[in-house]
Amino acid sequence: MKNNGYWLSIEAIVSMALLGILLSMPLQESRQGLENLHIFKKESDLLLLWAKEDMPELKGMKADFEKAFPNKSGEIYFDEEKIAIGEQAGEAISSKAIFFRQMQKHELRIVVFKSDFS
């Protein structure tokens, strides 16, 4: 009969330790959902569209960006040129494409700032 109390106290200690571990674990952060994936997909679509054009123009790129991301800020890089759209601040999602035309390397990059997203 003396062993029953011994086993019950070990079980209580283990249970309290497990409870302490569970309580010390951080709470699950809010889920981001598919917003980042949606932005990334739009960026990829724009990059494919611009890479298929003979020689994309920066004004046309800016108009396409504003259609794809209305009221959002971002940056477009084409080779050494840069277009800034809106105020650049906060976290960003970026996509990049490298392609060759007539043996010349061209680089396109889009940056969309998430600070404007609600």
C-alpha positions in Angstrom: 0.0 0.0 0.0 2.9 2.4 0.5 3.7 2.3 -3.3 0.3 3.7 -4.3 1.1 7.1 -2.8 4.5 7.1 -4.4 3.1 6.5 -7.9 0.4 9.1 -7.4 2.9 11.8 -6.5 5.1 11.0 -9.6 2.0 11.2 -11.7 1.1 14.6 -10.2 4.7 15.9 -10.8 4.6 14.8 -14.4 1.2 16.3 -14.9 2.2 19.6 -13.4 5.4 19.6 -15.6 3.3 19.0 -18.7 0.9 21.7 -17.7 3.8 24.1 -17.2 5.2 23.3 -20.6 1.9 23.8 -22.3 1.3 27.1 -20.6 4.8 28.3 -21.5 4.3 27.7 -25.2 3.7 30.8 -27.3 0.2 31.4 -28.6 -0.3 30.9 -32.3 0.1 34.1 -34.2 -2.6 35.4 -36.4 -2.7 33.6 -39.7 -1.5 35.5 -42.7 -3.9 33.8 -45.0 -3.1 33.9 -48.7 -2.5 37.6 -49.1 1.3 37.2 -49.6 0.7 34.5 -52.2 -1.9 36.6 -54.0 0.5 39.5 -54.2 3.4 37.2 -55.4 1.1 35.7 -58.1 0.2 39.2 -59.4 3.8 40.2 -59.5 4.8 37.0 -61.4 2.0 37.6 -63.9 3.2 41.2 -64.5 6.8 40.0 -64.9 5.7 37.4 -67.5 3.7 40.0 -69.4 6.5 42.5 -69.5 9.1 39.9 -70.5 7.0 38.8 -73.5 6.9 42.4 -74.9 9.5 43.5 -77.4 10.8 46.4 -75.4 8.6 47.3 -72.4 8.2 51.0 -71.6 8.4 52.3 -68.1 5.2 54.4 -68.5 3.3 51.3 -69.6 4.8 49.3 -66.7 3.6 52.0 -64.2 0.1 51.9 -65.6 0.0 48.1 -65.4 1.3 48.2 -61.8 -1.4 50.7 -60.9 -4.1 48.4 -62.5 -2.8 45.3 -60.7 -2.3 47.0 -57.3 -4.7 50.0 -57.1 -3.8 52.5 -54.4 -0.7 50.6 -53.4 2.9 51.7 -53.3 5.8 50.0 -54.9 8.9 50.1 -57.1 9.7 48.8 -60.6 13.2 48.2 -61.7 14.1 47.6 -65.4 17.8 47.1 -65.9 19.3 50.3 -64.4 16.1 52.3 -64.4 13.7 52.6 -61.4 10.2 53.8 -61.0 8.8 54.6 -57.6 5.1 54.5 -57.1 3.7 56.0 -53.9 5.5 56.1 -50.6 8.0 53.3 -50.0 7.8 52.1 -46.4 7.3 49.0 -44.4 7.5 45.3 -45.3 7.6 44.4 -49.0 7.1 41.5 -51.3 9.5 41.4 -54.3 9.7 39.3 -57.5 12.5 39.3 -60.0 12.8 38.0 -63.6 15.9 37.8 -65.8 15.6 37.3 -69.5 17.7 37.6 -72.6 16.8 39.5 -75.8 19.2 39.5 -78.8 22.0 38.2 -76.6 21.5 41.0 -74.0 20.6 40.4 -70.4 17.6 42.2 -69.0 16.4 42.3 -65.4 12.9 43.1 -64.2 12.0 43.5 -60.5 8.8 44.5 -58.8 8.5 45.5 -55.1 5.1 45.9 -53.5 5.0 47.5 -50.1 2.6 45.8 -47.6 2.1 48.8 -45.4 -0.9 50.0 -47.5 -2.7 46.7 -47.3 -5.6 46.6 -44.8 
